[in-house]
């Protein structure tokens, strides 16, 4: 972040056994598939990309120009098609189209991943959808599929598993008996065309325009009546300065608040019109003696473990000085492996902030707990004070400079892994090119498993930076030229990243720019976000390059979904630094609901949105903030506008109220009427809790509320998930057919 004093900114048995063996083997790989996605995105969690080879089977030019298949996957899809042995030309054409939808740039949405469903076929467009008048028969695409394949036998049909995978109700009470004698045709599996299309049709959650109509998907345009609010209403609830406000994991009105010095308190927030209350003399945790709080150094991140109510674990990230604490000395991020010589940091333009002691300051992740032998029977949720000593050192890395450390901590809501945001290490233009160097952890988002702790010998053998293990589906796990901890790269200083709480396949990150642009990125598995090749959408030329350069043609850059110019914030000085925010689901302000709220450090606030959802089309607008007439603390500055000074961070509580953490205190977004603001939008109805599907209790019904997170991944996949899922779908159908016929 820019420098701001004190703030951061077969038929026979052997064949059957082979299929079963192959199925078990592939399932062990596919179990590692995680659903942390961005849009447009592939089912593999990776961003779509152009390929240089020719796709022979899925040959639509769109799939080559920007898609999700390479030649290996194209071959796998063709083989999956061939073993179905479809003799009808019309039906074969339709099935080929459906199989090749896996190559679509929007396959994550088409196959239901964006709404946390996993289907064997994409959502097929039905009568009410965009394809109603574009098919060959003038009917919907789903109806076309039925008419083409209703009576055509298919071995290992891709449509029979769609019932359980898609979570639709069984066709009739004798479903399993029907499947045993099914020849794979649609009419042998489904009762009628209507029943088939009710199962295969679009997701209510995604909207009926997000469906497959036989051709590469084109997202719908933004709605013509979409608008952003011009003003939001806020009230002041706290006077002090904090970098983190985290809801206590018991669903109550309690929150953990922490400052840059290294002190954490547990407070209460009783809702609009009530101030933040806590006992300043009774901190939950105080490690301020260990924390170096200078400029962009300090206590930066705080996260409760997802199972805190059972295990009492929580994690913090901070910076400390090895001259004061020996255990703060770690391996320097500037090293031979990263084309950096620590001696270069002692002087000149490359000089660091440690003087004659390069890499003096470190970035730390430490585990703490509320459990102690003195009170073994109490619940972690009853704890008022944490155990004061560190339980485990998760991560220690010495830093070349004292800037660009990010330091945010998040647990993935679906995978329960710890995400750690870390900047490029500092200095103008990332001179050692750390952000693009996959042997460096700087300028990256890391993804760590803090539940499976390796032995000291394993830590040493694997060259880990502390007590954690590597998730088995991390994108660079088996690459000798990359650090396996990396989830995404090419970031300058990702200051505040958050998951969308209703669509946790979205991970938004605000990334601080160098001289022109501030950006918001939507993070995907293995994604490269361009720094220092690009600053936002602009090419960037660094003034110094002792670490070498990375050419734009050698990487597949993912550009920001939102950005703004420095000159639009401070035309004279050009100073700017983004503060990443949250997608608001506060029911206080309907005009903010579902929109991403973020800001610039120097006080300008923005509202962004994807319109329509899942389309990849983002836009944003500047928004004013006004003081509530019922604010519990004075928030005005001789006018109706609030005086936030510097906006350091955002937060939400257990009731989804949205907070702004500023250098002038803590503010809560409240109902527009408290500021005489008119909002004509209507809040969506609260979703009812859905019942489990009668066919598969673990599968959500189409368009139902989001299911529970999937189990922890345990596979060893390094291939793309779409390849595995293609084969698994076919193998699953084959094994079911063999077993049922043999029984």
C-alpha positions in Angstrom: 0.0 0.0 0.0 1.2 3.6 -0.5 2.9 5.0 2.5 0.6 6.5 5.1 1.9 7.1 8.6 0.6 4.5 11.1 -2.0 3.1 8.7 -2.3 0.4 6.1 -3.6 1.7 3.9 -18.6 -54.3 -21.0 -20.7 -57.5 -20.7 -18.2 -59.8 -19.0 -17.0 -59.7 -15.5 -13.4 -58.6 -16.2 -14.6 -55.6 -18.1 -16.9 -54.7 -15.3 -14.0 -54.9 -12.8 -11.8 -52.7 -15.0 -14.5 -50.0 -15.1 -14.9 -50.2 -11.3 -11.2 -50.0 -10.8 -10.9 -47.0 -13.1 -13.9 -45.3 -11.5 -12.4 -45.7 -8.0 -9.0 -44.4 -9.2 -10.6 -41.3 -10.9 -12.9 -40.6 -7.9 -9.8 -40.5 -5.7 -8.5 -37.7 -8.0 -11.7 -35.8 -8.4 -12.4 -35.7 -4.7 -9.8 -32.9 -4.6 -12.0 -30.7 -6.8 -12.9 -27.5 -4.8 -15.5 -25.0 -5.8 -13.7 -21.8 -5.3 -14.5 -20.1 -8.6 -14.6 -16.8 -10.4 -16.7 -15.9 -13.5 -16.4 -16.6 -16.3 -14.6 -19.8 -15.2 -14.1 -23.4 -16.0 -15.4 -26.3 -13.8 -11.7 -26.8 -13.0 -11.7 -23.6 -11.0 -9.3 -22.0 -13.5 -10.0 -19.0 -15.7 -10.7 -19.8 -19.4 -7.8 -19.3 -21.8 -7.0 -19.4 -25.5 -5.1 -22.5 -26.8 -2.7 -22.8 -29.6 -3.7 -26.4 -30.6 -6.7 -27.4 -32.7 -9.7 -29.0 -31.0 -10.9 -31.8 -33.2 -14.1 -32.8 -31.4 -15.2 -29.7 -29.6 -14.3 -27.5 -32.5 -16.3 -24.4 -32.0 -14.0 -21.5 -32.5 -15.1 -19.9 -29.2 -13.8 -22.9 -27.3 -10.3 -22.4 -28.9 -10.3 -18.6 -28.6 -11.3 -18.6 -24.9 -12.3 -21.9 -23.4 -11.7 -24.6 -20.8 -10.4 -27.5 -22.9 -7.0 -28.4 -24.3 -6.4 -31.2 -26.8 -6.1 -33.8 -24.1 -9.5 -32.9 -22.7 -11.0 -32.7 -26.1 -9.8 -36.3 -26.7 -11.3 -37.4 -23.4 -14.7 -35.9 -24.3 -14.6 -37.6 -27.8 -13.9 -41.0 -26.2 -16.7 -40.4 -23.7 -19.0 -39.8 -26.6 -17.8 -42.8 -28.6 -18.5 -45.4 -25.8 -22.1 -44.2 -25.8 -22.6 -45.8 -29.2 -25.3 -43.5 -30.4 -26.5 -44.6 -33.9 -28.9 -41.7 -34.6 -27.2 -38.8 -36.3 -29.5 -36.1 -34.9 -29.2 -37.4 -31.3 -25.5 -37.8 -31.6 -25.1 -34.2 -32.7 -27.1 -33.0 -29.7 -25.1 -35.2 -27.2 -21.9 -33.9 -28.7 -23.0 -30.3 -28.1 -23.9 -31.1 -24.5 -20.6 -32.9 -23.8 -18.6 -30.1 -25.3 -20.3 -27.5 -23.0 -17.5 -28.5 -20.6 -15.2 -26.5 -22.9 -17.3 -23.4 -22.5 -15.7 -20.3 -20.8 -18.8 -20.2 -18.6 -18.9 -23.9 -17.8 -18.8 -23.3 -14.1 -22.1 -21.5 -14.3 -23.6 -23.8 -16.9 -22.8 -26.9 -14.7 -24.2 -25.3 -11.6 -21.0 -24.6 -9.7 -21.9 -20.9 -9.2 -24.9 -22.0 -7.1 -22.9 -24.8 -5.4 -24.5 -27.6 -7.5 -22.5 -30.1 -9.5 -24.3 -31.6 -12.5 -23.4 -34.2 -15.1 -25.0 -32.1 -17.9 -25.3 -28.3 -18.1 -28.6 -26.6 -17.4 -30.5 -26.9 -20.7 -32.6 -23.9 -21.9 -36.3 -24.4 -21.5 -39.4 -22.5 -22.9 -39.0 -19.5 -20.6 -35.3 -19.0 -21.4 -33.3 -17.1 -24.0 -33.3 -19.9 -26.5 -37.0 -20.2 -26.9 -37.0 -18.9 -30.5 -33.5 -19.8 -31.6 -33.6 -23.6 -32.0 -34.2 -25.5 -35.2 -37.7 -26.5 -34.2 -38.8 -23.1 -32.8 -39.1 -24.9 -29.4 -36.7 -24.7 -26.5 -33.3 -26.4 -26.6 -34.4 -28.9 -23.9 -37.4 -29.8 -26.0 -35.1 -30.3 -29.0 -32.9 -32.6 -26.9 -35.9 -34.7 -25.9 -37.2 -35.0 -29.5 -33.8 -35.9 -30.8 -33.0 -38.5 -28.1 -36.2 -39.7 -26.5 -36.1 -43.1 -28.2 -32.5 -43.5 -29.1 -30.6 -46.1 -27.0 -27.4 -44.9 -25.4 -24.8 -47.0 -23.6 -23.6 -45.3 -20.4 -26.0 -42.4 -20.8 -24.9 -39.1 -19.4 -28.5 -38.3 -18.6 -29.3 -41.0 -16.0 -27.0 -39.6 -13.3 -28.3 -36.1 -13.7 -31.2 -37.0 -11.4 -29.0 -37.6 -8.4 -26.3 -35.1 -9.3 -28.8 -32.4 -10.3 -30.9 -33.1 -7.2 -34.2 -33.5 -9.0 -37.0 -35.7 -7.7 -37.1 -39.3 -9.0 -39.4 -39.8 -12.0 -41.5 -42.4 -10.2 -41.5 -44.8 -7.3 -40.0 -47.6 -9.4 -37.1 -45.5 -10.6 -34.3 -48.0 -9.8 -36.2 -50.8 -11.5 -36.6 -48.7 -14.6 -32.9 -47.8 -14.6 -32.0 -51.5 -14.5 -33.9 -52.2 -17.8 -33.2 -48.8 -19.3 -31.5 -48.7 -22.7 -30.2 -45.2 -22.0 -32.9 -43.4 -24.1 -34.5 -40.4 -22.4 -38.0 -42.0 -22.5 -36.7 -45.1 -20.6 -35.3 -42.8 -17.8 -37.9 -40.0 -17.6 -41.7 -40.1 -17.6 -42.1 -37.3 -20.1 -40.5 -34.4 -21.9 -41.9 -32.1 -19.2 -40.4 -34.2 -16.4 -37.0 -34.3 -18.2 -36.9 -30.5 -18.8 -37.9 -29.9 -15.2 -34.8 -31.8 -14.2 -32.4 -30.5 -16.8 -33.7 -27.0 -16.9 -32.1 -23.8 -15.6 -31.3 -23.1 -12.0 -33.7 -20.7 -10.3 -30.7 -19.4 -8.3 -28.7 -18.5 -11.4 -31.6 -17.4 -13.5 -33.1 -18.9 -16.6 -30.9 -17.0 -19.0 -27.9 -19.0 -17.7 -28.4 -22.2 -19.6 -27.0 -24.1 -22.6 -28.7 -23.9 -25.9 -26.4 -26.0 -28.1 -23.9 -23.2 -28.8 -21.1 -21.5 -26.9 -22.7 -19.4 -24.1 -23.1 -15.7 -24.6 -23.9 -13.9 -21.3 -27.0 -11.7 -21.3 -26.4 -7.9 -21.4 -26.7 -5.7 -18.3 -30.4 -4.8 -17.6 -31.3 -1.4 -18.9 -33.0 -0.4 -15.6 -30.0 -1.1 -13.4 -28.8 1.7 -11.1 -26.5 2.4 -8.3 -27.4 4.4 -5.2 -26.0 7.9 -5.1 -25.9 8.1 -1.3 -25.7 5.7 1.7 -26.5 6.4 5.3 -24.0 5.6 8.0 -23.8 6.1 11.8 -20.8 6.2 14.0 -20.6 3.4 16.6 -17.0 3.6 17.8 -14.3 6.3 18.3 -11.1 4.2 18.1 -9.1 2.9 15.1 -9.2 -0.8 14.1 -8.0 -2.8 11.2 -10.2 -5.9 11.8 -13.7 -6.5 13.0 -14.7 -10.1 12.9 -18.0 -11.7 14.0 -17.7 -14.0 17.0 -18.5 -17.5 15.7 -21.5 -18.1 17.8 -24.1 -16.2 15.8 -24.4 -13.5 18.5 -23.9 -9.8 18.5 -20.3 -10.2 19.7 -17.3 -9.2 17.5 -13.6 -9.4 17.8 -11.9 -6.1 17.1 -8.2 -5.5 16.7 -5.9 -2.6 16.2 -2.6 -2.2 14.4 -0.7 -2.3 17.7 -1.6 -6.0 18.3 -4.5 -5.9 20.8 -7.8 -7.8 20.3 -11.0 -7.1 22.3 -14.4 -8.8 22.3 -17.1 -6.3 22.0 -20.9 -6.2 21.3 -22.8 -4.5 18.6 -26.5 -4.4 19.4 -27.8 -3.1 16.1 -28.6 0.2 14.5 -28.7 3.1 17.0 -26.4 1.4 19.4 -22.6 1.9 19.8 -19.8 -0.6 20.0 -19.3 -1.6 23.6 -16.2 -3.4 25.1 -14.0 -3.4 28.2 -10.8 -1.6 27.1 -9.0 -2.9 30.2 -9.8 -6.6 29.4 -8.3 -7.5 26.0 -9.1 -10.9 24.5 -5.4 -11.1 23.3 -2.6 -8.6 23.7 0.7 -9.3 21.7 1.5 -5.6 21.2 4.9 -6.2 22.8 5.8 -8.5 19.9 4.3 -6.5 17.1 6.3 -3.9 15.1 3.8 -1.2 14.3 5.5 1.2 12.0 4.0 2.6 8.8 2.7 -0.5 6.9 3.9 -2.9 9.6 1.7 -4.1 12.4 -1.0 -6.5 13.4 -2.7 -7.1 10.1 -5.0 -10.1 10.1 -7.3 -12.1 12.4 -9.5 -15.2 11.7 -11.4 -17.7 13.9 -11.0 -21.3 12.8 -14.2 -22.6 11.1 -14.6 -25.1 14.0 -13.8 -22.6 16.7 -16.8 -23.5 18.8 -15.3 -27.0 19.2 -11.6 -26.4 19.1 -11.1 -22.8 20.3 -8.4 -22.1 17.7 -7.8 -18.7 16.0 -5.1 -17.2 13.9 -3.4 -13.9 13.6 -0.9 -12.3 11.2 1.6 -9.6 12.2 5.1 -8.2 11.6 7.9 -8.4 14.1 11.6 -7.5 14.4 14.2 -10.2 14.7 16.5 -7.8 16.6 13.9 -7.8 19.4 12.7 -11.4 19.2 14.9 -14.2 17.9 12.0 -16.3 16.8 10.9 -13.6 14.4 13.9 -14.3 12.2 13.0 -16.5 9.3 14.2 -17.4 5.8 14.3 -14.2 3.8 12.0 -13.8 0.8 15.0 -12.3 -0.9 17.2 -15.3 -1.6 19.1 -17.1 -4.4 16.0 -19.1 -5.4 14.1 -15.8 -6.1 17.0 -14.1 -8.0 17.6 -11.8 -5.1 20.7 -11.1 -3.1 20.1 -9.8 0.4 23.3 -7.8 0.2 21.6 -5.7 -2.5 19.2 -4.5 0.2 21.9 -2.7 2.2 22.2 0.4 0.0 21.3 2.4 -3.1 18.0 2.4 -4.9 17.4 -1.3 -3.9 18.1 -0.6 -0.2 15.7 -2.0 2.3 14.6 -0.7 5.6 16.8 -2.9 7.8 20.0 -1.0 7.0 23.0 -3.2 7.6 20.6 -6.0 8.7 18.6 -7.0 5.6 15.4 -8.9 6.1 15.1 -7.6 9.7 11.3 -7.7 9.8 9.2 -10.8 9.2 5.6 -11.6 8.3 4.2 -14.0 10.8 1.1 -16.2 11.0 0.6 -17.6 14.5 -2.1 -19.9 16.1 -3.6 -19.1 19.4 -6.3 -20.7 21.5 -8.9 -20.0 24.1 -8.4 -23.4 25.6 -6.2 -23.8 28.7 -5.5 -26.5 31.3 -6.9 -24.1 33.9 -10.4 -24.3 32.5 -10.7 -27.6 30.5 -14.4 -28.1 30.7 -15.6 -24.7 29.4 -16.8 -24.1 25.9 -14.6 -22.0 23.6 -17.7 -19.8 23.1 -17.7 -18.9 26.7 -14.1 -17.7 26.7 -13.5 -14.0 27.4 -9.7 -14.1 27.4 -7.4 -16.2 25.1 -4.4 -18.1 26.3 -1.6 -15.5 26.0 1.1 -17.7 24.5 1.4 -18.7 20.9 0.3 -22.3 20.3 1.9 -22.9 16.9 4.0 -20.9 14.4 2.2 -21.4 11.2 4.4 -19.2 9.0 7.5 -17.0 9.2 9.1 -15.2 6.3 11.6 -12.4 6.5 10.8 -9.4 4.3 13.0 -7.3 2.0 11.2 -4.1 2.7 8.7 -2.7 5.2 5.9 -2.1 2.7 3.3 -4.1 0.7 2.6 -6.9 3.2 -1.2 -7.1 2.9 -1.5 -9.7 5.7 -5.2 -10.6 5.5 -6.4 -14.0 6.8 -9.5 -15.8 5.6 -10.8 -19.3 5.9 -12.5 -20.6 2.7 -16.2 -21.1 3.5 -16.4 -24.2 1.3 -12.9 -25.8 1.8 -12.0 -24.6 5.3 -8.4 -23.8 4.2 -6.6 -20.7 5.3 -6.0 -18.1 2.7 -3.1 -15.6 3.4 -2.7 -12.5 1.3 0.8 -11.1 0.9 2.1 -8.2 -1.2 5.1 -8.0 -3.5 7.5 -7.1 -0.7 7.8 -3.4 -1.4 9.9 -0.8 -3.2 8.8 0.9 -6.5 7.8 -1.4 -9.3 8.6 -4.7 -7.5 12.3 -4.5 -8.7 13.0 -8.2 -8.1 9.8 -9.3 -10.0 8.7 -11.3 -6.9 5.0 -11.1 -7.9 5.6 -13.0 -11.2 8.2 -15.4 -9.8 6.5 -18.6 -8.8 9.6 -19.5 -6.6 8.7 -16.5 -4.4 5.7 -16.2 -2.1 5.6 -12.5 -2.4 2.8 -10.9 -4.5 0.6 -14.0 -4.0 -2.4 -15.4 -2.3 -1.4 -18.5 -0.3 -3.7 -21.4 0.6 -2.6 -23.5 3.6 -3.9 -26.5 5.5 -3.6 -25.7 9.2 -5.5 -28.8 10.3 -3.0 -31.5 9.1 0.3 -30.5 10.7 3.4 -32.3 9.4 6.3 -33.5 11.6 9.4 -31.4 12.0 11.2 -33.7 9.6 8.5 -33.3 7.0 8.5 -29.5 7.3 12.3 -29.6 6.7 12.1 -32.0 3.8 9.3 -30.1 2.1 11.0 -26.7 2.8 7.9 -25.3 4.4 7.8 -21.9 6.1 6.1 -23.2 9.2 3.7 -25.7 10.7 1.1 -26.3 7.9 0.6 -28.7 5.0 -0.2 -28.1 1.4 -3.8 -28.7 0.2 -3.7 -31.5 -2.4 -5.5 -29.5 -5.1 -3.3 -26.4 -4.9 -2.6 -25.5 -8.5 1.2 -25.7 -8.3 1.6 -28.6 -5.9 3.6 -30.8 -8.2 5.5 -28.1 -10.2 9.2 -28.1 -9.4 9.4 -24.5 -10.7 6.7 -23.2 -8.3 6.1 -22.8 -4.6 3.2 -25.2 -3.7 1.6 -22.8 -1.3 0.5 -20.5 -4.1 -3.2 -20.2 -5.0 -2.9 -17.1 -7.1 -0.2 -14.7 -8.2 0.7 -11.4 -9.9 -0.6 -9.1 -7.1 1.1 -5.9 -5.8 -0.6 -5.5 -2.4 -3.9 -7.3 -2.0 -5.4 -5.1 0.8 -8.5 -6.8 2.0 -10.0 -9.8 0.3 -13.4 -11.3 1.1 -15.6 -14.1 0.0 -19.2 -13.3 -1.1 -21.2 -14.8 1.8 -24.1 -15.9 -0.4 -22.0 -17.0 -3.4 -18.8 -18.2 -1.8 -17.4 -19.2 -5.1 -16.5 -15.5 -5.5 -13.3 -14.2 -3.8 -12.9 -10.4 -4.3 -9.6 -8.7 -3.7 -8.7 -5.1 -3.8 -5.1 -4.8 -5.1 -3.2 -1.5 -4.5 -1.8 0.1 -7.6 1.6 1.8 -8.3 1.0 5.1 -10.1 -2.2 5.1 -12.1 -4.8 2.5 -11.3 -6.5 0.8 -8.3 -8.1 -2.5 -9.0 -10.6 -5.2 -7.8 -9.8 -8.8 -8.9 -12.0 -11.8 -8.8 -9.6 -14.6 -7.7 -9.5 -18.0 -9.3 -7.3 -21.1 -8.8 -3.9 -20.5 -10.3 -4.9 -17.1 -11.7 -2.2 -14.6 -12.7 -3.4 -11.0 -12.1 -0.6 -9.3 -14.1 1.5 -7.2 -11.7 4.2 -6.1 -12.7 3.6 -6.7 -16.3 0.4 -4.7 -16.0 -1.0 -2.1 -13.6 -4.7 -2.7 -13.9 -5.4 -2.8 -17.7 -2.3 -0.8 -18.5 1.2 -2.0 -19.4 3.7 -1.2 -16.8 7.5 -0.6 -17.2 9.4 -0.9 -13.9 12.3 1.6 -13.3 14.6 -1.2 -11.9 14.7 -4.9 -12.9 17.6 -6.7 -11.2 15.3 -9.7 -10.8 14.5 -9.9 -14.5 11.3 -9.3 -16.4 8.3 -11.5 -17.3 7.0 -11.0 -20.8 3.3 -10.4 -21.3 3.1 -13.2 -23.9 4.4 -15.8 -21.5 1.4 -15.5 -19.1 -2.4 -15.6 -19.3 -3.2 -12.4 -17.4 -6.6 -12.1 -15.7 -7.5 -8.4 -15.7 -9.5 -6.6 -13.0 -13.3 -6.7 -12.8 -13.3 -3.2 -11.5 -10.8 -0.3 -11.4 -10.5 3.4 -10.9 -7.8 6.0 -11.8 -5.7 7.8 -9.2 -6.4 11.1 -11.0 -10.1 10.6 -10.2 -9.4 10.6 -6.5 -6.6 13.1 -6.0 -6.1 15.1 -9.3 -3.3 17.1 -7.9 -1.2 14.6 -5.9 -2.4 11.5 -7.7 -2.2 9.6 -4.4 -4.5 6.6 -4.1 -4.7 3.2 -2.5 -7.7 0.8 -2.7 -9.4 -0.7 0.4 -11.2 -3.9 -0.6 -14.7 -4.4 0.8 -17.6 -6.7 1.0 -20.7 -7.7 -1.0 -23.4 -6.2 1.2 -26.3 -8.4 2.4 -27.4 -6.0 5.1 -31.2 -5.8 5.1 -30.8 -2.2 6.2 -30.3 -0.8 2.7 -32.1 -2.5 -0.2 -30.2 -0.3 -2.7 -26.9 -1.7 -1.5 -28.1 -5.3 -1.3 -26.0 -7.7 -3.3 -23.5 -5.0 -4.4 -19.8 -4.9 -3.6 -18.8 -1.9 -1.5 -15.2 -0.8 -1.5 -13.2 2.4 -1.1 -10.1 4.4 -1.6 -7.9 4.9 1.5 -8.4 8.7 1.2 -12.1 8.6 1.7 -13.8 8.0 -1.6 -16.3 5.1 -1.6 -17.6 3.0 -4.5 -20.3 0.5 -5.1 -19.8 -2.3 -7.7 -22.0 -5.0 -9.1 -22.0 -7.8 -11.6 -25.0 -7.2 -13.9 -26.5 -9.7 -14.4 -25.1 -12.1 -11.8 -22.7 -14.7 -13.2 -22.2 -12.8 -16.4 -18.7 -11.5 -15.8 -20.0 -8.0 -16.6 -19.0 -5.6 -13.8 -19.6 -1.9 -13.4 -19.2 0.5 -10.5 -20.1 4.0 -9.3 -18.9 6.5 -6.7 -21.2 6.8 -3.7 -21.6 9.5 -1.1 -22.0 8.7 2.6 -24.2 10.8 4.9 -24.6 10.9 8.7 -27.6 9.3 10.2 -29.9 11.5 12.3 -29.9 8.7 14.9 -26.2 8.1 15.1 -25.2 7.0 18.6 -22.0 9.0 18.3 -21.4 12.3 16.5 -20.2 11.6 13.0 -20.8 14.9 11.2 -18.2 17.5 10.1 -20.3 20.6 10.2 -22.5 19.2 7.4 -24.6 16.1 6.6 -21.5 14.3 5.3 -19.5 12.0 7.6 -15.8 12.7 8.2 -14.2 9.3 7.9 -10.7 10.6 7.0 -8.9 7.4 5.8 -10.9 4.2 5.1 -8.8 1.4 6.4 -11.0 -1.7 6.1 -14.6 -3.0 6.0 -16.4 -5.6 8.1 -19.7 -7.4 8.6 -21.2 -8.9 11.8 -23.4 -12.0 12.3 -26.5 -10.0 11.3 -24.9 -9.0 8.0 -24.7 -5.3 9.0 -21.9 -3.6 7.0 -19.2 -1.6 8.8 -16.5 0.9 7.7 -13.3 1.0 9.8 -11.7 4.4 9.4 -9.0 6.5 11.0 -11.8 8.5 12.5 -13.7 5.5 14.1 -16.1 2.7 13.3 -19.2 3.4 11.2 -22.3 1.2 10.4 -24.4 1.4 7.3 -28.1 1.9 8.3 -31.5 2.5 6.7 -31.5 5.3 4.1 -34.5 7.0 5.7 -32.2 8.0 8.6 -30.5 10.3 6.2 -33.7 11.3 4.3 -32.5 9.1 1.3 -35.2 7.5 -0.8 -34.5 3.9 -1.9 -37.2 2.4 -4.2 -35.7 -1.1 -4.4 -37.2 -4.0 -2.5 -35.2 -6.6 -0.5 -35.5 -10.2 -1.7 -37.5 -12.5 0.4 -35.6 -14.6 2.9 -35.0 -18.1 1.5 -36.7 -20.9 3.4 -34.6 -23.8 4.6 -35.0 -26.5 2.0 -35.6 -30.2 2.8 -33.1 -32.8 1.5 -33.8 -34.4 -1.9 -35.6 -37.7 -1.5 -33.2 -39.3 -4.0 -30.0 -38.0 -2.6 -30.0 -36.2 0.8 -26.6 -34.6 0.1 -27.8 -33.0 -3.2 -29.6 -29.7 -3.3 -32.8 -29.3 -5.3 -32.4 -27.1 -8.3 -32.6 -23.5 -7.2 -32.7 -24.3 -3.5 -30.8 -22.6 -0.8 -27.1 -23.3 -0.7 -26.1 -26.7 0.7 -23.6 -27.4 3.4 -20.0 -27.1 2.4 -18.6 -30.2 0.7 -16.2 -32.5 2.6 -12.6 -31.7 2.7 -10.7 -32.6 -0.4 -8.5 -35.6 -0.2 -7.4 -36.4 -3.8 -4.2 -35.8 -5.6 -5.4 -34.2 -8.8 -3.1 -32.0 -10.9 -5.2 -32.5 -14.0 -8.1 -30.2 -14.7 -11.3 -31.1 -13.0 -13.3 -31.1 -16.2 -11.3 -34.0 -17.5 -11.9 -36.1 -14.5 -15.6 -35.2 -14.3 -16.1 -36.2 -17.9 -14.7 -39.7 -17.4 -16.3 -40.1 -14.0 -19.8 -39.3 -15.4 -19.3 -42.0 -18.1 -17.7 -44.5 -15.8 -20.4 -44.0 -13.1 -23.2 -44.8 -15.6 -21.3 -47.8 -16.9 -20.7 -49.3 -13.5 -24.3 -48.8 -12.5 -25.4 -50.5 -15.7 -23.0 -53.4 -15.3 -23.9 -54.0 -11.6 -27.6 -53.8 -12.2 -27.5 -56.2 -15.2 -25.3 -58.6 -13.3 -27.5 -58.6 -10.2 
